[in-house]
Structures are given as structure tokens and as C-alpha cells.
């Protein structure tokens, strides 16, 4: 029989029958450490499973492991659980995608994600959401959002943990992890914890203001696992000084576009910013772009611009190029393209070659970004713990029994649109099904 760690809330005072609306009011023990904490010397705990990180993957894993009768302890360095869930999707959480499949993920081993994604699908998570009465809607391209608030997803996951009497400690700083004969020892600023199975769900360094760090990578390296060099993904691209000067008046202009990098292409919205380019199409392509490479942008994907320009030259010869281009792209963008293209004042005086250049500036704008905005604004991290050292079925380390890695810390990165959350649910579920107590 599973031993309950606690049946009350501890946030400085005892509260009975607290509301589900406040994540600190769930009826299982929360520990928050800081200047206002009175609990400075917690008693040692020996749970079956310790999960480092109470984000999407960690919370999912805790609920599933607890359902199998294991005593679970979640250690989270932030002051609140599920912070990336809370801020996602403009506060409504793009919690999965109807079209999730292996093709929506990047990894040095593209097949690694297959088992987990088929073992716990988007339909499974939708069923859980509906079980809790959380209303949702499809926004576009299979992207599912809460009708209400992303906090509903956090509360749902915490309720799943409460049901299995999982323990959650917040504000914990981890200083060391070691392996012993009976499992693992985790040393923190609040004491020492031992377990048989250790699950690393610490995420990557994206969005550092949420408390993210490279802790998971350091633990992996300590135990001999390789790391695929991490970098920012799903992140805006930046311009150098020359391009910024050229396009300085376009900040805020958006256009539907097809953005390509090599053989990879995405057809979504593009946004000019005061630093460079953003918008869904750019965030998507950023996961494939590398320093020193060009991207190619079609800003009028449904239009034969060259044919249209020739028709305009014939039918409206007195019009200026900027006026003509405004039929295909926003006016500010049209003016800028006309300036870049150069040429006569009236379209009547443009040669076929010059019209072809203007069309290419719209349809095949080749630009070389200077870089990205980095982890500060990146939605996820590309790279991470090399999957060659992990079981695709259980997420256990091949060389270190009892050690698991799940979620963003692993070298599996999804496209924009709810795929990374589905990876968290699927990988957390898989590990939760196999951790040992």
C-alpha cells in the first residue's frame, strides 16, 4: 500500500478543504523555502522515485509513477510548479496538436520519439483534459488551447499528483547528485534525499527567467552520457546593422509567407521586428537555420508576381512600383522593396529584367540573419541529452540503471504548435510507467 507523505497543505499555515483554484492549496504537502519559511530542517525522506523538475514532463511522470504505487518526490527550484505551462500560449496553453507525429520533431536520432509518441498520444492527453472538464478549442493547424486559462492544465496535473499522494518541494536548490548501492542521493540546500529511481526533468536553458538552467546536462555528463550541443530554438532571428538600417521602418509589419532553409520550408506568418524577423514561420525555421546560412522568403506565396507586374505595366503604365507592389504586400513593405529594387519612377519604364528583379525581391528574398535572440526569448532548446544513451521505451539510461531523462532536457525538439508539450506528456508517461521503487 502506498504510504501518504501528507494530507495537508503547508504554506506557513495549515488549511483544510482548500480550493483547487490556488495551486498552493492542493491537499498534498508543498514546501516553499525562502526568507519567510519556517521549515529549515526538513526530515530526510526516502521515496521510491525522485523527479528533478516540476514542469510539464515532471508532473506527468509523477502522476503516472504514483498510480503504479510508488512514493514520489518532486524537487523544483522555482517558487511555483509548471511555470512554462502557465505562460504558454498567451496564458491559454497550446497543450497539444491534433496532428502530432514523429515528423514534427528534430533529433540526432529521428526515430527515438516514435515509441513514446505512440504510447501516449495527443488523444490520450485530450481525454485527460476532458475528464477534468477543461474546455478547449482548435485555433489553427491542429493547435489546441484552453478556452479559459493555462492554469487549468497546471491544476489538473497537480490534482493528478495529489491523488497519488506525491510530495512536492518548491524553492529547492540542488548542489549534488550521486549514485549509491541502493540508488541515488540528491543533496540540496534543504537536506539530503535518497531514492531508487531518479528522473531528470529539468528542461533546457530556454527562457532563463523561468529558472531554467543546464543542471540536467551536468547530471548527464557526470554519469557519462553524451550531450548534443544545445542551442536556442523556436526563436526570433536578428539582423546585422546594415539590414537593420535598411528595414528599420518595418517593425510591426506582418505578412503571410513561405520561409525556406535548404529543403525545409514553413508557410506561416512572418513579422518584422526592431531586431530582425519573428512570427511563426521564422520561429519554425530557426530550429533548422545555422550561422552563416541564408533563408529564402516568399512574401506572396499565392501570386505569380512577375506575371502580375507585366500586366500592370501594360494596363497601368503610369503607376509607381511601390503602388503596384502594395497589391501583394503591406504598403510599408512595398515601399521598402521598391527602394531596394531601384529603377525608374513609372512601371512603364521597367524592362523585363528589372521587373524580374522586383518579383524576385518579393518571391525569393534571400537574407542572411546575423544570429538569434538566444535563450532569452527561445521557446525551447534544441539538442540535449544524447538519445543514444537512453532507452526509447523507458527513457532509462543504458549505462546507469535507475536514471531517467525526460522532456526538453533530451535531444528531441518539436515544431511550434503544441508539439513540445505533447513530447513532455508522452516522455513523462513513458518513464512513469517504468520507474522502479
DRENDO-1510 file (C-alpha; in Angstrom, 1 decimal, always signed):
<recs>
REC; n; res; u; v; w
REC; 1; UNK; +0.0; +0.0; +0.0 .
REC; 2; UNK; +1.3; +3.4; -0.9 .
REC; 3; UNK; +2.4; +5.5; +2.1 .
REC; 4; UNK; +1.0; +9.1; +2.1 .
REC; 5; UNK; +3.5; +11.7; +2.8 .
REC; 6; UNK; +0.9; +14.2; +3.9 .
REC; 7; UNK; -2.7; +15.0; +3.7 .
REC; 8; UNK; -2.5; +18.7; +4.4 .
REC; 9; UNK; -1.1; +21.8; +2.7 .
REC; 10; UNK; +1.9; +23.5; +4.2 .
REC; 11; UNK; +2.5; +27.1; +3.1 .
REC; 12; UNK; +3.2; +28.7; +6.5 .
REC; 13; UNK; -0.2; +27.7; +8.0 .
REC; 14; UNK; -2.5; +24.7; +7.8 .
REC; 15; UNK; -5.5; +25.0; +5.5 .
REC; 16; UNK; -8.3; +22.4; +5.5 .
REC; 17; UNK; -10.5; +21.9; +2.4 .
REC; 18; UNK; -8.6; +24.4; +0.3 .
REC; 19; UNK; -9.8; +25.4; -3.2 .
REC; 20; UNK; -8.3; +23.8; -6.3 .
REC; 21; UNK; -8.1; +27.3; -7.8 .
REC; 22; UNK; -4.9; +28.1; -5.8 .
REC; 23; UNK; -2.0; +25.7; -6.7 .
REC; 24; UNK; -0.7; +26.1; -3.2 .
REC; 25; UNK; -3.9; +24.8; -1.8 .
REC; 26; UNK; -3.8; +21.3; -3.1 .
REC; 27; UNK; -4.1; +18.7; -0.3 .
REC; 28; UNK; -0.6; +17.3; -0.5 .
REC; 29; UNK; +2.4; +18.8; +1.1 .
REC; 30; UNK; +4.1; +21.8; -0.5 .
REC; 31; UNK; +7.4; +23.0; +0.8 .
REC; 32; UNK; +8.4; +26.6; -0.1 .
REC; 33; UNK; +11.8; +27.7; +1.2 .
REC; 34; UNK; +12.9; +31.2; +1.5 .
REC; 35; UNK; +13.1; +34.1; +3.9 .
REC; 36; UNK; +9.5; +33.5; +5.0 .
REC; 37; UNK; +9.9; +29.8; +5.6 .
REC; 38; UNK; +9.8; +28.3; +9.0 .
REC; 39; UNK; +10.8; +24.8; +7.7 .
REC; 40; UNK; +14.6; +25.0; +7.6 .
REC; 41; UNK; +15.4; +21.4; +8.7 .
REC; 42; UNK; +13.1; +19.0; +6.9 .
REC; 43; UNK; +13.3; +15.4; +7.9 .
REC; 44; UNK; +15.0; +13.1; +5.5 .
REC; 45; UNK; +12.7; +11.3; +3.0 .
REC; 46; UNK; +13.3; +8.1; +1.2 .
REC; 47; UNK; +10.8; +8.0; -1.6 .
REC; 48; UNK; +10.9; +5.4; -4.3 .
REC; 49; UNK; +11.2; +8.0; -7.1 .
REC; 50; UNK; +12.7; +11.5; -7.1 .
REC; 51; UNK; +11.9; +13.7; -10.0 .
REC; 52; UNK; +14.0; +16.8; -10.6 .
REC; 53; UNK; +11.8; +19.4; -12.0 .
REC; 54; UNK; +8.0; +20.0; -11.6 .
REC; 55; UNK; +7.4; +21.2; -15.2 .
REC; 56; UNK; +5.2; +19.5; -17.8 .
REC; 57; UNK; +7.2; +16.3; -18.1 .
REC; 58; UNK; +8.0; +16.0; -14.4 .
REC; 59; UNK; +4.4; +16.5; -13.2 .
REC; 60; UNK; +3.2; +14.0; -15.8 .
REC; 61; UNK; +5.7; +11.4; -14.7 .
REC; 62; UNK; +4.9; +11.9; -11.1 .
REC; 63; UNK; +1.2; +11.2; -11.6 .
REC; 64; UNK; +1.8; +8.1; -13.6 .
REC; 65; UNK; +4.5; +6.7; -11.3 .
REC; 66; UNK; +2.3; +7.3; -8.3 .
REC; 67; UNK; -0.6; +5.4; -10.0 .
REC; 68; UNK; +1.7; +2.4; -10.0 .
REC; 69; UNK; +2.0; +2.6; -6.2 .
REC; 70; UNK; +5.3; +4.4; -6.0 .
REC; 71; UNK; +6.1; +7.1; -3.4 .
REC; 72; UNK; +7.2; +10.1; -5.5 .
REC; 73; UNK; +9.0; +13.3; -4.5 .
REC; 74; UNK; +9.2; +16.2; -6.9 .
REC; 75; UNK; +12.0; +18.7; -6.3 .
REC; 76; UNK; +11.5; +22.1; -8.1 .
REC; 77; UNK; +13.9; +25.1; -7.8 .
REC; 78; UNK; +11.2; +27.6; -8.8 .
REC; 79; UNK; +8.7; +29.0; -6.4 .
REC; 80; UNK; +5.8; +27.7; -8.4 .
REC; 81; UNK; +5.3; +24.4; -10.4 .
REC; 82; UNK; +4.6; +24.3; -14.1 .
REC; 83; UNK; +5.7; +27.9; -14.8 .
REC; 84; UNK; +6.3; +27.3; -18.6 .
REC; 85; UNK; +2.8; +25.8; -18.8 .
REC; 86; UNK; +1.4; +28.9; -17.1 .
REC; 87; UNK; +3.0; +31.4; -19.5 .
REC; 88; UNK; +2.5; +29.4; -22.7 .
REC; 89; UNK; +0.0; +30.2; -25.5 .
REC; 90; UNK; -0.6; +33.7; -24.3 .
REC; 91; UNK; -1.9; +32.3; -21.0 .
REC; 92; UNK; -4.1; +29.7; -22.6 .
REC; 93; UNK; -1.6; +26.9; -23.1 .
REC; 94; UNK; -1.2; +25.3; -26.5 .
REC; 95; UNK; -1.3; +21.9; -24.8 .
REC; 96; UNK; -1.0; +19.6; -27.8 .
REC; 97; UNK; -1.6; +19.3; -31.5 .
REC; 98; UNK; -4.1; +17.1; -33.3 .
REC; 99; UNK; -1.5; +16.3; -36.0 .
REC; 100; UNK; +1.4; +15.2; -33.7 .
REC; 101; UNK; +3.7; +12.7; -35.3 .
REC; 102; UNK; +7.4; +11.9; -35.5 .
REC; 103; UNK; +7.8; +14.2; -38.5 .
REC; 104; UNK; +7.1; +17.2; -36.2 .
REC; 105; UNK; +10.3; +16.6; -34.1 .
REC; 106; UNK; +14.1; +17.2; -34.6 .
REC; 107; UNK; +16.7; +14.9; -33.1 .
REC; 108; UNK; +20.0; +13.4; -34.0 .
REC; 109; UNK; +18.0; +10.1; -33.9 .
REC; 110; UNK; +14.7; +10.9; -35.6 .
REC; 111; UNK; +13.2; +7.6; -34.7 .
REC; 112; UNK; +13.8; +7.9; -30.9 .
REC; 113; UNK; +10.5; +9.7; -30.3 .
REC; 114; UNK; +8.3; +7.1; -32.1 .
REC; 115; UNK; +7.7; +4.8; -29.2 .
REC; 116; UNK; +6.8; +7.4; -26.7 .
REC; 117; UNK; +4.5; +9.3; -29.1 .
REC; 118; UNK; +2.6; +6.1; -29.9 .
REC; 119; UNK; +2.5; +5.0; -26.3 .
REC; 120; UNK; +0.8; +8.2; -25.1 .
REC; 121; UNK; -0.9; +10.2; -27.9 .
REC; 122; UNK; -2.4; +13.6; -28.2 .
REC; 123; UNK; -5.8; +11.8; -28.0 .
REC; 124; UNK; -4.8; +10.4; -24.6 .
REC; 125; UNK; -4.0; +13.8; -23.2 .
REC; 126; UNK; -7.2; +15.4; -24.7 .
REC; 127; UNK; -9.1; +12.6; -22.9 .
REC; 128; UNK; -7.4; +13.7; -19.6 .
REC; 129; UNK; -8.2; +17.3; -20.2 .
REC; 130; UNK; -11.9; +16.5; -20.9 .
REC; 131; UNK; -12.0; +14.3; -17.8 .
REC; 132; UNK; -11.4; +17.4; -15.8 .
REC; 133; UNK; -14.0; +19.4; -17.7 .
REC; 134; UNK; -11.5; +21.8; -19.2 .
REC; 135; UNK; -13.0; +23.4; -22.3 .
REC; 136; UNK; -10.7; +23.7; -25.3 .
REC; 137; UNK; -10.7; +24.8; -28.9 .
REC; 138; UNK; -8.6; +24.3; -32.0 .
REC; 139; UNK; -7.0; +27.6; -33.0 .
REC; 140; UNK; -5.4; +26.7; -36.3 .
REC; 141; UNK; -3.3; +23.8; -37.8 .
REC; 142; UNK; -4.4; +21.4; -35.1 .
REC; 143; UNK; -3.2; +23.6; -32.3 .
REC; 144; UNK; -5.3; +23.1; -29.1 .
REC; 145; UNK; -5.8; +25.8; -26.5 .
REC; 146; UNK; -7.7; +26.1; -23.3 .
REC; 147; UNK; -10.8; +28.3; -23.6 .
REC; 148; UNK; -10.0; +29.5; -20.1 .
REC; 149; UNK; -6.5; +29.7; -18.6 .
REC; 150; UNK; -3.3; +27.7; -18.8 .
REC; 151; UNK; -3.5; +27.4; -15.0 .
REC; 152; UNK; -6.2; +24.8; -15.6 .
REC; 153; UNK; -3.6; +22.5; -17.1 .
REC; 154; UNK; -1.2; +23.1; -14.2 .
REC; 155; UNK; -4.1; +22.5; -11.7 .
REC; 156; UNK; -5.1; +19.3; -13.5 .
REC; 157; UNK; -1.6; +17.9; -13.3 .
REC; 158; UNK; -1.2; +18.9; -9.6 .
REC; 159; UNK; -4.5; +17.2; -8.9 .
REC; 160; UNK; -3.2; +14.0; -10.6 .
REC; 161; UNK; -0.2; +14.2; -8.2 .
REC; 162; UNK; -2.5; +14.8; -5.2 .
REC; 163; UNK; -4.5; +11.7; -6.0 .
REC; 164; UNK; -1.4; +9.5; -5.6 .
REC; 165; UNK; +0.0; +11.4; -2.6 .
REC; 166; UNK; +3.0; +12.7; -4.4 .
REC; 167; UNK; +5.2; +15.2; -2.5 .
REC; 168; UNK; +6.2; +18.5; -4.0 .
REC; 169; UNK; +9.0; +20.7; -2.7 .
REC; 170; UNK; +9.4; +24.1; -4.1 .
REC; 171; UNK; +12.3; +26.5; -3.9 .
REC; 172; UNK; +14.9; +23.7; -3.6 .
REC; 173; UNK; +18.5; +24.2; -4.8 .
REC; 174; UNK; +20.3; +21.1; -5.8 .
REC; 175; UNK; +24.0; +21.0; -5.2 .
REC; 176; UNK; +25.0; +17.4; -5.9 .
REC; 177; UNK; +23.7; +14.1; -7.2 .
REC; 178; UNK; +25.5; +10.8; -6.5 .
REC; 179; UNK; +24.9; +7.1; -7.0 .
REC; 180; UNK; +24.9; +4.7; -4.2 .
REC; 181; UNK; +24.3; +0.9; -3.8 .
REC; 182; UNK; +20.6; +1.4; -3.1 .
REC; 183; UNK; +20.0; +4.1; -5.8 .
REC; 184; UNK; +20.8; +7.8; -5.7 .
REC; 185; UNK; +21.4; +10.6; -3.3 .
REC; 186; UNK; +20.3; +14.2; -4.1 .
REC; 187; UNK; +21.9; +16.9; -1.9 .
REC; 188; UNK; +20.0; +20.1; -1.7 .
REC; 189; UNK; +20.1; +23.3; +0.4 .
REC; 190; UNK; +17.2; +21.8; +2.3 .
REC; 191; UNK; +18.8; +18.4; +3.1 .
REC; 192; UNK; +19.6; +15.1; +1.6 .
REC; 193; UNK; +17.1; +12.8; -0.2 .
REC; 194; UNK; +17.6; +9.2; -1.3 .
REC; 195; UNK; +15.7; +7.2; -3.9 .
REC; 196; UNK; +15.9; +4.1; -6.0 .
REC; 197; UNK; +14.9; +5.8; -9.3 .
REC; 198; UNK; +16.0; +9.3; -10.3 .
REC; 199; UNK; +14.2; +11.2; -13.1 .
REC; 200; UNK; +15.8; +14.3; -14.6 .
REC; 201; UNK; +13.1; +16.6; -16.0 .
REC; 202; UNK; +14.9; +19.9; -15.6 .
REC; 203; UNK; +14.3; +21.2; -19.1 .
REC; 204; UNK; +16.8; +23.2; -21.1 .
REC; 205; UNK; +18.2; +26.7; -20.7 .
REC; 206; UNK; +15.4; +28.4; -22.7 .
REC; 207; UNK; +13.5; +31.3; -21.0 .
REC; 208; UNK; +16.0; +31.7; -18.1 .
REC; 209; UNK; +13.7; +34.0; -16.2 .
REC; 210; UNK; +11.6; +30.9; -15.5 .
REC; 211; UNK; +14.5; +29.4; -13.6 .
REC; 212; UNK; +15.8; +27.1; -16.3 .
REC; 213; UNK; +19.4; +26.0; -16.3 .
REC; 214; UNK; +21.8; +23.5; -17.5 .
REC; 215; UNK; +21.5; +21.2; -14.4 .
REC; 216; UNK; +20.2; +18.3; -16.4 .
REC; 217; UNK; +23.1; +18.4; -18.8 .
REC; 218; UNK; +25.6; +18.4; -15.9 .
REC; 219; UNK; +24.0; +15.4; -14.3 .
REC; 220; UNK; +24.0; +13.6; -17.6 .
REC; 221; UNK; +27.7; +14.3; -18.2 .
REC; 222; UNK; +28.5; +13.3; -14.6 .
REC; 223; UNK; +27.2; +9.8; -15.3 .
REC; 224; UNK; +28.9; +9.5; -18.7 .
REC; 225; UNK; +26.0; +10.4; -21.0 .
REC; 226; UNK; +26.8; +12.5; -24.1 .
REC; 227; UNK; +25.3; +15.9; -24.8 .
REC; 228; UNK; +24.2; +17.1; -28.2 .
REC; 229; UNK; +25.3; +20.7; -28.1 .
REC; 230; UNK; +22.3; +22.8; -27.1 .
REC; 231; UNK; +21.2; +26.0; -28.7 .
REC; 232; UNK; +18.1; +28.2; -28.8 .
REC; 233; UNK; +15.2; +27.0; -31.0 .
REC; 234; UNK; +11.8; +28.4; -31.9 .
REC; 235; UNK; +13.5; +31.8; -31.5 .
REC; 236; UNK; +13.4; +35.1; -33.5 .
REC; 237; UNK; +16.2; +35.8; -35.9 .
REC; 238; UNK; +18.3; +39.0; -35.8 .
REC; 239; UNK; +19.7; +41.3; -38.5 .
REC; 240; UNK; +23.2; +42.9; -38.6 .
REC; 241; UNK; +23.5; +46.7; -38.5 .
REC; 242; UNK; +23.2; +47.1; -42.3 .
REC; 243; UNK; +20.0; +45.1; -42.6 .
REC; 244; UNK; +18.5; +46.9; -39.5 .
REC; 245; UNK; +19.1; +50.2; -41.1 .
REC; 246; UNK; +17.5; +49.1; -44.4 .
REC; 247; UNK; +14.4; +47.7; -42.7 .
REC; 248; UNK; +14.1; +49.9; -39.7 .
REC; 249; UNK; +10.7; +51.3; -40.7 .
REC; 250; UNK; +9.1; +47.8; -41.0 .
REC; 251; UNK; +8.9; +46.9; -37.3 .
REC; 252; UNK; +5.4; +45.5; -36.7 .
REC; 253; UNK; +4.7; +44.7; -40.3 .
REC; 254; UNK; +3.3; +41.1; -40.8 .
REC; 255; UNK; +2.9; +39.1; -43.9 .
REC; 256; UNK; +1.9; +35.5; -44.7 .
REC; 257; UNK; +5.0; +33.9; -46.2 .
REC; 258; UNK; +6.8; +30.7; -47.1 .
REC; 259; UNK; +10.2; +30.6; -45.4 .
REC; 260; UNK; +12.8; +28.1; -46.6 .
REC; 261; UNK; +16.2; +27.0; -45.3 .
REC; 262; UNK; +17.6; +24.3; -47.6 .
REC; 263; UNK; +14.9; +21.8; -48.2 .
REC; 264; UNK; +12.9; +22.7; -45.2 .
REC; 265; UNK; +10.0; +25.2; -45.6 .
REC; 266; UNK; +7.2; +26.6; -43.5 .
REC; 267; UNK; +4.2; +28.6; -44.7 .
REC; 268; UNK; +3.0; +30.8; -41.8 .
REC; 269; UNK; +3.1; +34.4; -40.8 .
REC; 270; UNK; +6.3; +36.4; -40.7 .
REC; 271; UNK; +6.8; +39.5; -38.5 .
REC; 272; UNK; +9.4; +42.3; -38.9 .
REC; 273; UNK; +10.7; +43.4; -35.5 .
REC; 274; UNK; +13.1; +46.1; -34.3 .
REC; 275; UNK; +15.8; +43.4; -34.1 .
REC; 276; UNK; +15.0; +41.4; -37.2 .
REC; 277; UNK; +12.4; +38.8; -38.0 .
REC; 278; UNK; +9.9; +36.8; -35.9 .
REC; 279; UNK; +6.5; +35.3; -36.3 .
REC; 280; UNK; +5.5; +31.6; -36.6 .
REC; 281; UNK; +7.3; +30.9; -39.9 .
REC; 282; UNK; +10.6; +32.4; -38.6 .
REC; 283; UNK; +10.4; +30.6; -35.2 .
REC; 284; UNK; +9.9; +27.3; -37.1 .
REC; 285; UNK; +12.8; +27.8; -39.5 .
REC; 286; UNK; +15.1; +28.9; -36.7 .
REC; 287; UNK; +15.3; +25.3; -35.5 .
REC; 288; UNK; +16.9; +24.4; -38.8 .
REC; 289; UNK; +18.9; +27.6; -39.6 .
REC; 290; UNK; +22.6; +27.7; -38.8 .
REC; 291; UNK; +25.1; +30.7; -38.6 .
REC; 292; UNK; +26.3; +31.8; -42.0 .
REC; 293; UNK; +23.4; +30.4; -43.9 .
REC; 294; UNK; +20.7; +32.2; -45.9 .
REC; 295; UNK; +17.0; +31.8; -45.6 .
REC; 296; UNK; +14.7; +32.4; -48.6 .
REC; 297; UNK; +11.4; +34.1; -48.1 .
REC; 298; UNK; +8.4; +34.2; -50.5 .
REC; 299; UNK; +6.2; +37.1; -49.3 .
REC; 300; UNK; +3.4; +36.5; -51.8 .
REC; 301; UNK; +3.2; +32.7; -52.0 .
REC; 302; UNK; -0.2; +32.5; -53.8 .
REC; 303; UNK; +0.7; +35.0; -56.5 .
REC; 304; UNK; +2.7; +35.0; -59.8 .
REC; 305; UNK; +4.2; +38.4; -59.1 .
REC; 306; UNK; +6.2; +38.6; -62.3 .
REC; 307; UNK; +3.1; +38.0; -64.5 .
REC; 308; UNK; +1.1; +40.5; -62.4 .
REC; 309; UNK; +3.8; +43.1; -62.8 .
REC; 310; UNK; +3.9; +42.7; -66.6 .
REC; 311; UNK; +0.1; +43.0; -66.7 .
REC; 312; UNK; +0.3; +46.2; -64.6 .
REC; 313; UNK; +2.9; +47.6; -66.9 .
REC; 314; UNK; +0.6; +47.1; -69.8 .
REC; 315; UNK; -2.7; +48.2; -68.1 .
REC; 316; UNK; -1.5; +50.9; -65.7 .
REC; 317; UNK; +1.9; +52.2; -67.1 .
REC; 318; UNK; +1.9; +55.4; -65.0 .
REC; 319; UNK; +1.8; +53.7; -61.6 .
REC; 320; UNK; +4.9; +53.7; -59.4 .
REC; 321; UNK; +6.4; +50.4; -58.4 .
REC; 322; UNK; +5.6; +50.9; -54.7 .
REC; 323; UNK; +1.9; +51.3; -55.6 .
REC; 324; UNK; +1.9; +48.2; -57.7 .
REC; 325; UNK; +3.7; +46.1; -55.1 .
REC; 326; UNK; +1.1; +47.2; -52.5 .
REC; 327; UNK; -1.3; +44.8; -54.2 .
REC; 328; UNK; +0.8; +41.9; -53.0 .
REC; 329; UNK; +2.3; +43.0; -49.6 .
REC; 330; UNK; +1.6; +45.7; -47.0 .
REC; 331; UNK; +2.2; +49.3; -48.1 .
REC; 332; UNK; +5.3; +49.9; -45.8 .
REC; 333; UNK; +6.8; +46.7; -47.1 .
REC; 334; UNK; +6.0; +47.6; -50.7 .
REC; 335; UNK; +7.8; +50.9; -50.3 .
REC; 336; UNK; +10.9; +49.3; -48.9 .
REC; 337; UNK; +11.0; +46.6; -51.6 .
REC; 338; UNK; +10.6; +49.3; -54.3 .
REC; 339; UNK; +13.5; +51.2; -52.7 .
REC; 340; UNK; +15.7; +48.1; -52.6 .
REC; 341; UNK; +14.8; +47.2; -56.2 .
REC; 342; UNK; +15.5; +50.7; -57.5 .
REC; 343; UNK; +14.8; +51.6; -61.1 .
REC; 344; UNK; +12.6; +54.2; -63.0 .
REC; 345; UNK; +9.8; +56.1; -61.4 .
REC; 346; UNK; +7.0; +54.6; -63.5 .
REC; 347; UNK; +6.4; +50.9; -64.1 .
REC; 348; UNK; +6.1; +51.6; -67.8 .
REC; 349; UNK; +9.8; +52.2; -67.9 .
REC; 350; UNK; +10.8; +48.9; -66.3 .
REC; 351; UNK; +12.5; +46.4; -68.5 .
REC; 352; UNK; +11.5; +42.7; -68.3 .
REC; 353; UNK; +14.8; +42.1; -66.5 .
REC; 354; UNK; +14.1; +44.8; -63.9 .
REC; 355; UNK; +10.5; +43.5; -63.4 .
REC; 356; UNK; +12.0; +40.1; -62.8 .
REC; 357; UNK; +14.3; +41.5; -60.1 .
REC; 358; UNK; +11.3; +43.2; -58.4 .
REC; 359; UNK; +9.4; +40.0; -58.5 .
REC; 360; UNK; +12.3; +38.1; -57.1 .
REC; 361; UNK; +12.6; +40.6; -54.2 .
REC; 362; UNK; +9.1; +39.6; -53.3 .
REC; 363; UNK; +9.1; +35.9; -54.1 .
REC; 364; UNK; +12.7; +34.9; -53.4 .
REC; 365; UNK; +14.1; +37.4; -50.8 .
REC; 366; UNK; +17.4; +35.8; -49.8 .
REC; 367; UNK; +18.6; +37.1; -46.5 .
REC; 368; UNK; +21.3; +36.0; -44.1 .
REC; 369; UNK; +20.4; +36.5; -40.4 .
REC; 370; UNK; +23.1; +37.7; -38.1 .
REC; 371; UNK; +22.0; +35.4; -35.3 .
REC; 372; UNK; +19.1; +34.7; -33.0 .
REC; 373; UNK; +17.8; +36.4; -29.9 .
REC; 374; UNK; +19.1; +33.5; -27.9 .
REC; 375; UNK; +17.7; +31.6; -24.9 .
REC; 376; UNK; +16.1; +34.8; -23.5 .
REC; 377; UNK; +13.2; +34.5; -26.0 .
REC; 378; UNK; +13.6; +31.0; -27.2 .
REC; 379; UNK; +10.6; +28.8; -26.6 .
REC; 380; UNK; +12.6; +25.6; -26.4 .
REC; 381; UNK; +16.1; +24.2; -26.6 .
REC; 382; UNK; +17.5; +22.2; -29.5 .
REC; 383; UNK; +19.9; +19.4; -28.5 .
REC; 384; UNK; +20.4; +18.0; -25.1 .
REC; 385; UNK; +21.0; +14.5; -23.6 .
REC; 386; UNK; +22.0; +12.2; -26.5 .
REC; 387; UNK; +19.3; +9.7; -27.1 .
REC; 388; UNK; +21.9; +7.0; -28.0 .
REC; 389; UNK; +22.4; +6.5; -24.2 .
REC; 390; UNK; +18.7; +6.2; -23.4 .
REC; 391; UNK; +16.0; +3.6; -24.0 .
REC; 392; UNK; +13.3; +4.9; -26.3 .
REC; 393; UNK; +10.8; +2.8; -24.4 .
REC; 394; UNK; +11.6; +3.6; -20.8 .
REC; 395; UNK; +13.9; +6.7; -21.0 .
REC; 396; UNK; +16.3; +5.0; -18.7 .
REC; 397; UNK; +20.0; +5.4; -19.1 .
REC; 398; UNK; +21.5; +2.3; -20.7 .
REC; 399; UNK; +24.7; +2.6; -18.6 .
REC; 400; UNK; +23.1; +3.8; -15.3 .
REC; 401; UNK; +20.1; +1.7; -14.2 .
REC; 402; UNK; +17.5; +3.8; -12.4 .
REC; 403; UNK; +18.5; +7.1; -14.0 .
REC; 404; UNK; +15.9; +8.6; -16.4 .
REC; 405; UNK; +15.8; +11.7; -18.6 .
REC; 406; UNK; +12.5; +13.1; -20.0 .
REC; 407; UNK; +11.1; +16.2; -21.7 .
REC; 408; UNK; +13.1; +19.1; -23.0 .
REC; 409; UNK; +16.4; +18.0; -21.4 .
REC; 410; UNK; +16.5; +15.2; -24.0 .
REC; 411; UNK; +17.7; +15.7; -27.6 .
REC; 412; UNK; +14.1; +15.8; -29.0 .
REC; 413; UNK; +12.6; +19.2; -30.1 .
REC; 414; UNK; +9.2; +19.7; -31.5 .
REC; 415; UNK; +7.9; +22.2; -34.0 .
REC; 416; UNK; +5.9; +25.2; -32.9 .
REC; 417; UNK; +2.2; +24.5; -32.2 .
REC; 418; UNK; +1.8; +22.3; -29.1 .
REC; 419; UNK; +4.3; +19.5; -30.1 .
REC; 420; UNK; +6.8; +20.2; -27.3 .
REC; 421; UNK; +4.1; +19.9; -24.7 .
REC; 422; UNK; +3.0; +16.6; -26.3 .
REC; 423; UNK; +6.6; +15.4; -26.0 .
REC; 424; UNK; +6.5; +16.3; -22.3 .
REC; 425; UNK; +3.3; +14.3; -21.8 .
REC; 426; UNK; +4.5; +11.3; -23.8 .
REC; 427; UNK; +8.0; +11.1; -22.4 .
REC; 428; UNK; +6.8; +11.7; -18.9 .
REC; 429; UNK; +4.2; +9.0; -19.3 .
REC; 430; UNK; +6.7; +6.5; -20.6 .
REC; 431; UNK; +9.2; +7.0; -17.8 .
REC; 432; UNK; +6.4; +7.0; -15.2 .
REC; 433; UNK; +5.3; +3.5; -16.5 .
REC; 434; UNK; +8.8; +2.0; -15.9 .
REC; 435; UNK; +10.5; +3.7; -13.0 .
REC; 436; UNK; +11.2; +1.3; -10.2 .
REC; 437; UNK; +10.6; +1.6; -6.5 .
</recs>
